[in-house]
Amino acid sequence: MLPEALKRAAQAHACQRGISLGELLRESLEYRLRQQPVARSHDPLFGDQTVHADDGPQDAAEGHDALLYDDSAA
């Protein structure tokens, strides 16, 4: 699942450290996940209370063209 060049570089790095490729990948993932926890409340898309003040129209799937392209509501 890794591009060949990335896999070779990771294997070489793991070998230099005396650990397995799997251990290097686990360490890397744990580090990355600790650095930037994903919180939906911090996502600007969901943080916009003007747009997301409620659950939205119940027929959004059926009437999405009117909701997206009908400028009579403006």
Buried (B, 14 or more C-beta within 10 A) or exposed (E): EEEEEEEEEBBEEBEEEEEEBEEBEEEEEEEEEEEEEEEEEEEEEEEEEEEEEEEEEEEEEEEEEEBEEEEEEE
